[in-house]
Amino acid sequence: MTELWIAIAAMTVISFVIKAAGPVALAGRELPRAAERLIALLPAALLTALVVVQTFADETELVADARAGGVAVAILAVALRASMLIVLLAAALTTAGLRAL
């Protein structure tokens, strides 16, 4: 049990150091404009990466199953400017339908 608590304490300290590194390194200065633009794009890139990994990866294999069909329908619905509710319903129904087949 002590090894677990040592690991938790170490991760807590490491997390604090990582979160404090930015403000300490900048010391109240403004970020360059290019860095601000890059930081603004990071959430979308990370979300896309997570969706791709969850859709096309099964442990160590690359797969294309019903989830891929649901994502394809969702992309099509977004391209057609459907509301988010319609996008989610279309993707869920498509995935469920493909799994039923």
C-alpha distances in whole Angstrom, upper triangle without the diagonal:
4,5,5,7,9,10,11,13,14,16,17,19,20,21,23,25,26,27,29,30,33,35,34,36,39,39,41,44,45,43,46,48,47,43,43,45,42,39,41,41,37,36,39,38,34,35,38,35,33,36,37,34,33,36,37,34,32,29,32,35,38,39,42,41,42,40,42,45,44,43,46,48,46,47,51,50,49,52,54,53,52,50,46,46,49,47,43,46,47,44,43,46,46,43,43,47,46,43,46,48
4,5,5,6,9,10,10,12,14,15,16,18,20,21,23,24,26,27,28,31,33,32,34,37,37,39,42,43,42,44,46,45,42,42,44,41,38,41,41,37,36,39,38,35,36,38,36,34,37,38,35,34,38,39,35,34,31,33,36,39,41,43,43,44,42,44,47,45,44,48,49,47,48,52,52,50,53,55,54,53,51,47,48,50,48,45,47,49,46,45,48,49,45,46,49,48,46,48,51
4,5,5,6,9,10,10,12,14,15,16,18,20,21,22,24,26,27,30,31,31,32,35,36,38,40,41,40,42,44,43,39,40,42,39,36,39,39,35,34,37,36,32,34,36,33,31,34,35,32,32,35,36,33,31,28,30,33,36,38,41,41,42,40,41,45,43,42,46,47,45,46,50,50,48,51,54,52,51,49,46,46,49,46,44,46,48,44,43,46,47,43,44,47,46,44,46,49
4,5,5,6,9,10,11,12,14,15,16,18,20,21,22,24,26,28,30,30,31,34,35,37,39,40,38,41,42,41,38,38,40,37,34,36,36,32,32,34,33,30,31,33,31,28,31,33,29,29,33,33,30,29,26,28,32,34,35,38,38,39,37,39,42,40,39,43,44,42,43,47,46,45,48,50,49,48,46,42,43,45,43,40,42,44,41,40,43,43,40,41,44,43,41,43,46
4,5,5,6,8,10,10,12,14,15,16,18,20,21,22,24,27,28,28,30,32,33,35,37,38,37,40,42,41,37,37,39,37,34,36,36,33,32,35,34,30,31,34,32,30,33,34,31,31,35,36,33,32,29,31,34,37,38,41,41,41,39,41,44,42,41,44,46,43,44,48,48,46,49,51,50,49,47,43,43,46,44,41,44,45,42,41,45,45,42,43,46,45,43,46,48
4,5,5,6,9,10,11,12,14,15,17,18,20,21,22,26,27,26,28,31,31,34,36,37,36,39,41,40,36,37,38,36,33,35,36,32,32,35,34,30,32,34,32,30,33,35,32,32,35,36,33,32,29,31,35,37,39,41,42,43,40,41,45,43,42,45,47,44,45,49,49,47,49,52,50,50,48,44,45,48,45,43,45,47,44,43,46,47,43,44,48,47,45,48,50
4,5,5,6,9,10,10,12,14,15,16,18,20,21,24,26,25,26,29,30,32,34,35,34,36,38,37,33,34,36,33,30,33,33,29,29,31,30,27,28,31,28,26,30,31,28,28,32,32,29,29,26,27,31,33,35,38,38,39,36,38,41,40,38,41,43,41,41,45,45,43,46,49,47,47,45,41,42,44,42,39,42,44,40,39,43,43,40,41,45,43,41,44,46
4,5,5,6,9,10,10,12,14,15,16,18,20,23,24,24,26,28,29,31,33,34,32,35,37,36,32,33,34,32,29,31,31,28,27,30,29,26,27,30,28,25,29,30,27,27,31,32,29,29,26,28,32,33,35,37,38,38,35,37,40,38,37,40,42,39,40,44,43,42,44,47,45,45,42,39,40,42,40,37,40,42,39,38,41,42,39,40,43,43,40,43,46
4,5,5,6,9,10,11,12,14,15,17,18,21,22,22,24,27,27,29,31,32,31,34,36,36,32,32,35,32,29,31,32,29,28,31,31,27,29,32,30,28,31,33,30,30,34,35,32,32,30,31,35,36,38,41,41,42,38,40,43,41,40,43,45,42,43,46,46,44,46,49,47,47,45,41,42,45,42,40,43,45,42,41,44,45,42,43,47,46,44,47,49
4,5,5,6,9,10,11,12,14,15,16,20,21,20,22,25,26,28,30,31,30,33,35,34,30,31,33,30,28,30,31,27,27,30,29,26,28,30,28,27,30,31,29,29,33,34,31,31,28,30,33,35,37,39,40,41,38,39,42,41,39,42,44,41,42,45,45,43,46,48,47,46,45,41,42,45,42,40,43,45,41,41,45,45,42,43,47,45,44,47,49
4,5,5,6,8,10,10,12,14,15,18,20,20,21,24,25,27,28,29,28,30,32,31,27,28,30,27,24,27,27,24,23,27,26,22,24,27,25,23,27,28,25,26,30,30,28,28,26,27,30,32,34,36,37,37,34,36,39,37,35,38,40,38,38,42,41,39,42,45,43,43,41,37,39,41,38,36,39,41,38,37,41,41,38,40,43,42,40,43,45
4,6,5,6,9,10,11,12,14,17,18,18,20,22,23,25,27,28,27,30,32,31,27,27,30,27,24,27,27,24,23,27,26,23,25,28,26,24,28,30,27,28,31,33,30,31,28,30,33,34,36,38,39,39,36,37,40,38,36,40,41,38,39,42,42,40,42,45,43,43,41,37,38,41,39,37,40,41,38,38,42,42,39,41,44,44,42,45,47
4,5,5,6,9,10,10,12,15,16,16,18,20,21,23,25,26,26,29,31,30,27,27,30,27,24,27,28,25,25,28,28,25,27,30,28,26,30,32,29,30,34,35,32,33,31,32,35,36,38,40,41,42,38,40,43,41,39,42,44,41,41,45,44,42,44,47,45,45,43,39,41,44,41,39,43,44,41,41,45,45,42,44,47,46,45,48,50
4,5,5,6,9,10,11,14,15,15,16,19,20,22,24,25,24,26,29,28,24,25,27,24,22,25,25,22,22,26,25,22,24,27,25,24,27,29,26,27,31,32,30,30,28,29,32,33,35,38,39,39,36,37,40,39,36,39,41,38,38,42,42,39,42,45,43,43,41,38,40,42,39,38,41,42,39,39,43,43,40,42,45,44,43,46,48
4,5,5,6,9,10,12,14,14,16,18,19,21,23,23,22,25,27,26,22,23,25,22,19,22,23,19,19,23,22,19,21,24,23,21,25,27,25,25,29,30,28,29,27,28,31,32,34,36,37,37,34,35,38,36,34,37,38,35,35,39,39,36,39,42,40,40,38,34,36,39,36,34,38,39,36,36,40,40,38,39,43,42,41,44,46
4,5,5,6,8,11,12,12,14,16,17,19,21,22,21,24,26,26,22,22,25,23,20,23,24,21,21,25,24,22,24,27,25,24,28,30,28,29,32,34,32,33,31,32,35,36,38,39,40,41,37,38,41,39,36,40,41,38,38,42,41,38,41,44,41,41,39,36,38,41,38,37,40,42,39,39,43,43,41,42,46,45,44,47,49
4,6,5,6,9,11,10,11,14,15,17,19,21,20,23,25,25,21,22,24,22,20,23,24,21,22,25,25,22,25,27,26,25,29,30,29,30,33,34,32,34,32,32,35,36,38,40,41,42,38,39,42,40,38,40,42,39,39,43,42,40,42,45,43,43,41,38,40,43,40,39,42,43,41,41,45,45,42,44,48,47,45,49,51
4,6,5,8,10,10,11,13,15,17,18,19,18,20,22,22,18,19,21,19,16,19,20,17,18,22,21,18,21,24,22,22,26,27,25,27,30,31,29,31,29,30,32,33,35,37,38,39,35,36,39,37,34,37,39,36,35,39,39,36,38,41,39,40,38,35,37,40,37,36,39,40,37,38,42,41,39,41,45,43,43,46,48
4,6,7,8,9,11,12,14,15,17,17,16,19,21,21,17,17,20,18,15,18,19,17,17,21,20,18,21,24,22,22,25,27,26,27,30,32,30,32,30,31,34,34,36,37,38,39,35,36,38,36,34,37,38,35,34,38,38,35,37,40,37,38,36,33,35,38,35,34,38,39,36,37,41,41,39,41,44,43,42,46,48
4,6,6,6,9,10,11,13,15,16,16,19,21,22,18,18,21,20,17,20,22,19,20,24,24,22,24,27,26,26,29,31,30,31,34,35,34,36,34,35,37,38,40,41,42,42,39,39,42,40,37,40,42,38,38,41,41,38,40,43,40,41,39,36,39,41,39,38,41,43,40,41,44,44,42,45,48,47,46,50,51
4,6,5,6,8,10,12,14,15,14,17,20,20,16,17,20,18,16,19,21,18,20,23,23,21,24,26,25,25,29,30,29,31,34,35,33,35,34,34,37,37,39,40,42,43,39,39,42,40,37,40,42,38,38,41,41,38,40,43,41,41,40,37,40,42,39,38,42,43,40,41,45,45,43,45,48,47,47,50,52
4,5,5,6,8,10,11,12,10,14,16,16,13,13,16,15,13,16,18,16,17,21,21,19,22,25,24,25,28,29,28,30,33,34,33,35,34,34,37,36,38,40,41,42,38,38,41,39,36,38,40,37,35,39,39,36,37,40,38,39,37,35,37,40,37,37,40,41,39,40,44,43,42,44,47,46,46,49,51
4,6,5,6,7,9,10,11,14,17,18,14,14,18,17,15,17,20,18,20,23,23,22,25,27,27,27,30,32,32,33,36,37,36,38,37,38,40,40,42,43,44,44,40,41,43,41,38,41,42,39,38,41,41,37,39,42,39,40,39,36,39,41,39,38,42,43,41,42,46,46,44,46,49,49,48,52,53
4,6,5,8,10,12,13,16,19,20,17,17,21,20,18,21,23,21,23,26,26,25,28,30,29,30,33,34,34,35,38,39,38,40,39,39,42,41,44,45,46,47,43,43,46,44,41,43,45,42,41,44,44,41,42,45,43,44,42,40,42,45,42,42,45,46,44,45,49,49,47,49,52,51,51,54,56
4,6,9,9,11,11,13,17,17,14,16,19,18,16,19,22,20,22,25,25,24,27,29,28,29,32,33,33,35,37,38,37,39,38,38,40,40,43,44,46,46,42,42,45,43,40,42,44,41,40,43,43,40,41,44,42,43,42,40,42,45,42,42,45,46,44,45,48,48,47,49,52,51,51,54,56
4,6,5,7,8,11,14,15,12,13,17,16,15,18,20,19,21,24,24,24,27,29,28,29,32,34,33,35,38,39,38,41,39,40,42,41,43,44,46,46,43,42,45,43,40,42,44,40,39,42,42,39,40,43,40,42,40,38,41,43,41,41,45,45,43,44,48,48,46,49,52,51,51,54,56
4,6,9,11,14,17,18,16,16,20,20,18,21,23,23,24,27,28,27,30,32,32,32,36,37,37,38,41,42,41,44,42,43,45,44,47,48,49,49,46,45,48,46,43,45,47,43,42,45,45,41,43,46,43,44,43,41,43,46,44,43,47,48,46,47,51,51,49,52,55,54,54,57,59
4,7,9,13,15,17,15,15,19,19,17,19,23,22,24,27,27,27,29,32,32,33,35,37,37,38,41,42,42,44,43,44,46,45,47,48,49,49,45,45,48,45,42,44,46,42,41,44,44,40,41,44,41,43,41,39,42,44,42,42,46,47,45,46,50,50,49,51,54,53,53,57,58
4,7,9,12,15,13,13,16,17,16,18,21,21,23,26,26,26,29,31,31,32,35,36,36,38,40,42,41,44,43,44,45,44,46,47,49,49,45,44,47,45,42,43,45,41,40,43,43,39,40,43,40,42,40,39,42,44,42,42,46,46,45,46,50,49,48,51,54,53,53,56,58
4,6,9,11,10,9,13,14,13,15,18,19,20,23,24,24,26,28,29,30,33,34,34,36,38,39,40,42,42,42,44,42,44,45,46,46,43,42,44,42,39,40,42,38,37,40,39,36,36,39,37,39,37,36,39,41,39,39,43,44,42,44,47,47,46,49,51,50,51,54,55
4,6,8,6,6,10,11,10,12,15,15,18,20,20,21,24,25,26,27,30,31,31,33,35,36,36,39,39,39,40,39,41,41,43,43,40,39,41,39,36,37,39,36,34,37,37,33,34,37,34,36,35,34,37,39,36,37,41,41,39,41,44,44,43,46,48,48,48,51,53
4,5,5,6,9,10,11,13,15,16,19,20,20,22,24,25,26,28,30,31,32,34,35,36,37,40,39,39,40,39,41,41,43,43,40,39,41,39,36,37,39,36,34,36,37,33,33,36,34,36,36,34,38,39,37,37,41,41,40,42,45,44,43,47,49,48,48,52,53
4,5,5,6,9,10,11,13,15,17,19,19,21,23,24,25,27,29,29,31,33,34,35,36,39,39,39,40,38,40,40,42,42,38,37,39,37,34,35,36,33,31,34,34,30,30,33,31,33,33,32,35,37,34,35,39,39,37,40,43,42,42,45,47,46,47,50,51
4,5,5,6,9,10,11,13,16,17,16,19,21,21,22,25,26,27,28,30,32,32,33,36,36,36,37,35,37,37,39,39,36,34,37,35,32,33,34,32,29,32,32,29,29,32,30,32,32,31,35,36,33,34,38,37,36,38,41,40,40,43,45,44,45,48,49
4,5,5,6,9,10,11,14,15,15,16,19,20,20,23,25,25,26,29,30,31,31,34,34,34,35,34,36,36,38,38,35,33,36,35,31,32,34,31,29,32,32,29,29,32,30,33,32,30,34,35,32,33,37,37,35,37,40,39,38,42,44,43,43,47,48
4,5,5,6,9,10,13,14,15,16,18,20,21,22,24,25,27,28,30,31,32,35,35,35,36,34,36,36,38,38,34,33,35,33,30,31,33,30,28,31,31,27,27,30,28,30,29,28,31,33,30,31,35,35,33,35,39,38,37,40,43,42,42,46,47
4,5,5,7,9,12,12,13,15,17,18,19,21,22,23,25,27,28,29,30,33,34,34,34,32,34,34,35,35,32,31,33,31,27,28,30,27,25,27,28,24,24,27,25,28,27,26,29,31,28,29,33,33,31,33,36,36,35,38,40,39,40,44,45
4,5,5,7,10,11,10,12,15,15,16,18,20,21,22,24,26,26,27,30,30,30,31,29,31,31,33,33,30,29,31,30,26,27,29,26,24,27,27,24,24,28,26,28,28,26,29,31,28,28,32,32,30,32,35,34,34,37,39,38,39,42,43
4,5,5,8,10,10,11,14,15,16,17,19,21,22,23,25,26,27,30,30,30,31,30,31,31,33,33,29,29,31,29,26,27,29,26,24,27,28,24,25,28,26,28,27,25,28,30,27,27,31,31,29,31,35,34,33,36,38,37,38,41,42
4,6,7,8,10,11,13,14,16,17,19,20,22,23,24,26,27,30,30,31,32,30,31,31,32,32,28,27,29,27,24,26,27,24,22,25,25,21,22,25,23,25,24,22,25,27,24,25,29,29,27,29,32,32,31,34,36,36,37,40,41
4,6,6,6,9,10,11,13,15,16,17,19,20,21,23,24,27,28,28,29,27,28,27,29,29,25,24,26,25,21,23,24,21,19,22,22,19,20,23,21,23,23,21,24,25,22,23,27,27,25,27,30,29,29,32,34,33,34,37,38
4,6,5,6,9,10,10,12,14,15,16,18,20,21,22,25,25,25,26,25,26,26,28,28,24,23,26,24,21,23,25,21,20,23,24,20,22,25,23,25,24,21,25,26,23,23,27,27,25,27,30,29,28,31,33,32,33,36,37
4,5,5,6,9,10,11,12,14,15,16,18,20,21,24,24,25,26,24,25,25,26,26,22,22,24,22,19,21,22,19,18,22,21,18,20,23,21,22,21,18,21,23,20,20,24,24,22,24,27,27,25,28,31,30,30,34,35
4,6,5,6,9,10,11,12,14,15,16,18,20,23,24,24,25,23,23,23,24,24,20,19,21,19,16,18,19,16,15,18,18,15,16,20,18,19,19,16,19,21,18,18,22,22,19,21,25,24,23,26,28,28,28,32,33
4,5,5,6,9,10,11,12,14,15,16,17,21,22,22,22,20,21,21,23,23,20,19,21,20,16,18,20,17,16,19,20,17,18,22,20,22,22,19,22,23,20,20,24,23,21,23,26,25,24,27,29,28,28,32,33
4,5,5,6,9,10,11,12,14,15,16,19,19,20,21,19,20,21,22,23,19,18,21,20,16,19,21,18,17,21,21,19,20,24,22,23,22,20,22,24,20,20,23,23,20,22,25,25,23,26,28,27,27,31,32
4,5,5,6,9,10,11,12,14,15,18,19,20,21,19,19,19,20,20,16,16,18,16,13,16,18,15,14,18,18,16,18,21,20,20,19,16,19,20,17,16,19,20,17,18,22,21,20,23,25,24,24,28,29
4,5,5,6,9,10,10,12,14,17,18,19,19,17,17,17,18,18,15,14,16,15,11,13,16,13,12,16,16,14,16,19,18,19,19,16,19,20,16,16,19,19,16,18,21,20,19,22,24,23,23,27,28
4,6,5,6,9,10,11,11,15,15,16,16,14,16,16,18,18,15,14,17,16,13,15,18,16,15,19,20,18,19,23,22,23,23,20,22,23,19,19,22,21,18,20,23,22,20,23,25,23,24,27,28
4,5,5,6,8,10,10,13,14,15,16,14,15,16,17,17,13,14,17,15,13,16,18,15,15,19,20,18,20,23,23,22,22,19,21,22,18,17,20,20,17,18,21,20,18,21,23,22,22,25,26
4,6,5,6,8,10,13,14,16,16,14,13,13,14,14,10,10,13,12,9,12,14,12,12,16,16,15,17,20,20,19,19,16,18,18,15,14,17,17,13,14,18,17,15,18,20,19,19,22,23
4,6,5,6,8,11,13,14,13,11,11,11,13,13,10,9,12,12,9,11,14,13,12,16,17,16,18,21,21,21,22,19,21,21,17,16,19,18,15,16,19,17,15,19,21,18,19,22,23
4,5,6,5,9,10,11,11,9,10,11,13,14,11,11,15,14,12,15,17,16,16,19,21,20,22,25,25,25,25,22,23,23,20,19,21,21,17,18,21,19,17,20,22,20,19,23,24
4,6,6,8,10,12,12,10,10,11,11,12,9,10,13,12,11,14,16,15,16,19,20,19,21,24,24,23,23,20,21,21,18,16,19,18,15,15,18,17,14,16,19,17,16,20,21
4,6,8,11,13,11,9,8,8,8,9,6,6,10,9,8,11,13,12,13,16,17,17,19,22,22,21,22,19,20,20,16,15,17,16,12,13,16,14,11,14,16,14,14,18,18
4,7,10,10,8,6,5,6,8,10,8,7,11,12,10,12,15,15,15,18,20,20,21,24,25,24,25,22,23,23,19,18,20,19,15,16,18,16,13,17,18,15,15,19,19
4,6,7,6,5,6,8,10,12,10,10,14,15,14,16,19,18,19,21,23,23,24,27,28,27,28,25,26,26,22,21,23,22,18,19,21,19,16,18,20,18,17,20,21
4,6,5,6,7,10,10,13,11,12,16,16,16,18,21,21,21,24,26,26,27,30,31,30,30,27,27,27,24,22,24,23,19,19,21,20,16,18,20,17,16,19,20
4,6,8,10,13,14,16,15,16,19,20,19,21,24,24,24,27,29,29,30,33,33,33,33,29,30,30,27,25,27,26,23,22,25,23,20,22,24,21,19,23,23
4,7,10,13,15,18,17,17,20,21,20,22,25,25,25,28,30,30,31,34,35,34,34,31,32,32,29,27,29,28,25,25,27,25,22,24,26,23,21,25,25
4,6,10,12,15,15,14,18,19,18,20,23,23,23,26,28,28,29,32,33,33,33,30,31,31,27,26,28,26,23,23,25,23,20,22,23,20,19,22,22
4,7,10,13,12,11,15,16,15,16,20,20,20,22,25,25,26,28,30,30,30,28,29,28,25,24,25,24,20,21,23,20,18,20,21,18,18,21,21
4,6,10,9,9,12,14,13,14,17,18,18,21,23,23,24,27,28,28,29,26,27,26,23,22,23,21,18,18,20,17,14,17,18,14,14,18,17
4,7,7,6,8,11,11,11,14,15,16,17,20,21,21,24,25,25,26,24,24,23,20,19,20,18,15,16,17,14,12,15,15,12,12,16,15
4,5,6,7,9,10,11,13,15,16,17,19,21,22,24,25,24,25,23,23,22,19,18,18,16,13,13,14,11,9,11,12,8,8,12,11
4,5,5,6,9,10,11,13,14,16,17,19,20,21,23,21,22,20,20,18,16,15,15,13,10,10,10,8,5,8,8,5,6,9,10
4,5,5,6,9,10,11,12,14,15,16,18,20,21,20,20,18,18,17,14,12,13,12,9,9,11,9,6,9,11,9,9,12,13
4,5,5,6,9,10,11,12,14,15,16,18,20,19,20,18,19,17,14,14,15,13,10,11,13,10,8,12,12,10,11,15,14
4,5,5,6,9,10,11,12,14,15,17,18,17,19,17,17,16,13,13,13,10,8,10,10,7,6,10,10,8,10,13,12
4,5,5,6,9,10,11,12,14,15,17,15,16,14,14,12,10,9,10,7,4,6,8,5,5,8,9,9,10,13,14
4,5,5,6,9,10,10,12,14,15,14,15,13,14,13,10,10,11,9,6,9,11,9,8,12,13,12,14,17,17
4,5,5,6,9,10,11,12,14,14,16,15,16,14,11,12,13,10,8,11,12,9,10,14,14,12,15,17,17
4,5,5,6,9,10,11,12,11,13,13,13,11,8,9,10,7,6,9,10,7,9,12,12,12,14,17,17
4,5,5,6,9,10,11,9,11,9,11,9,5,7,9,7,5,9,10,9,10,13,14,14,16,19,19
4,5,5,6,9,10,10,12,11,13,12,8,10,12,10,9,13,14,12,13,17,17,17,19,21,22
4,5,5,6,9,9,12,12,14,11,9,12,13,10,10,13,14,12,14,17,17,17,19,21,21
4,5,5,6,5,8,9,10,8,6,9,10,8,9,12,13,12,14,17,17,17,20,22,22
4,5,5,6,8,8,11,9,7,10,12,11,11,14,15,15,16,19,20,20,22,24,25
4,5,8,11,12,14,12,10,13,15,13,13,17,18,17,18,21,22,21,24,26,26
4,6,9,11,13,11,10,14,15,12,14,17,17,16,19,22,21,22,25,26,26
4,7,9,11,10,9,13,14,13,14,17,18,18,20,23,23,24,26,28,28
4,6,8,6,6,10,11,10,12,15,15,16,18,20,20,21,24,25,26
4,5,5,6,9,10,11,12,14,15,16,18,20,21,23,24,26,27
4,5,5,6,9,10,11,12,14,15,16,18,20,21,22,24,26
4,5,5,6,8,10,11,12,14,15,16,18,20,21,22,24
4,5,5,6,8,10,10,12,14,15,16,18,20,21,22
4,6,5,6,9,10,11,12,14,15,16,18,20,21
4,6,5,6,8,10,11,12,14,15,16,18,20
4,5,5,6,8,10,10,12,14,15,16,18
4,6,5,6,8,10,10,12,14,15,17
4,6,5,6,9,10,11,12,14,16
4,5,5,6,8,10,11,12,14
4,5,5,6,8,10,10,12
4,5,5,6,9,10,11
4,5,5,6,9,10
4,6,5,6,9
4,5,5,6
4,5,5
4,5
4
